[in-house]
Amino acid sequence: NLGYVKGIMIGVRNNDKDNNLNNLHCVEVWLNELRLNGFNEKGGYAAQARMDIKLADFGNVSMAGNYSSIGWGGIEEKLAKRQREEIIQYDVSGNFELGKLLPEKSGLKLPFYAQYSNITKNPEYDPYDLDIKLKDKVRDNPDEAEQIKEMAQDVTIVRGYNFTNVRKERKGKPRKVPLPWNIENFSLTYAYNQLKNRTPFIENAEQNQYKGALDWQYATGMKPLKPFKKLIKKDKYLKFISDFNFNPLPETYGFSTN
């Protein structure tokens, strides 16, 4: 396989088995070193596009795509640094407030996020036969073309979604003293993410992540005590004394778990 060749050595020897010294020969051997013959002037190109869609106060959607061909690279880069694979990438993501689909008096807030990303790399040379271009191998094996192309690809897929800080807001006339067990004190979060990858040498690598969170925050609504408020009145120099206040008990309580 010429793809593994790192060096070449050429040797010359006398093949006279009888080693007849009376029959001498004078031989000159000239070897030209390997030289670069011509230049690959085929250029590469790349493109990218992005679109953002805003759906009023319901949410927004973002889409992006990138493409770069074989041979793509910067002007200052050497030939060996040029890209030897075709890269296709596209991403789609969206943020939505699903609570907008429910009656406003429900007070439910359902922030939802979803994403999908795909990066596909098609190499110029077949990863198993490094001296054969992939397109040539596909052309010469029409019955197995799809399988050959799929086995040569490097594909990474990321997908996921999450509900973050799902909660119920207080609606209607507020309570004078909120209770610790009110549903409005709680918020929930759930997230799922998946990373999948396959290469010519890895059939499938998959990672799944799950996350859940519960948060509780309770505010007593207790007003602070001002013991000196009535002792000193309308004195700008002693105002800091009249404004002194403190809470005998904590004003807020809370916990969270993941």
Salt bridges, closest charged atoms under 4 A:
GLU33 OE2 - ARG35 NH2 2.72
ASP52 OD2 - ARG50 NE 3.48
ASP57 OD2 - LYS100 NZ 3.32
GLU124 OE1 - ARG84 NE 2.63
GLU124 OE2 - LYS133 NZ 3.66
ASP126 OD2 - LYS137 NZ 3.16
ASP129 OD2 - LYS137 NZ 2.92
ASP136 OD1 - ARG139 NH1 3.40
ASP140 OD1 - ARG139 NE 3.31
GLU169 OE2 - ARG167 NH2 3.85
GLU184 OE2 - LYS168 NZ 3.65
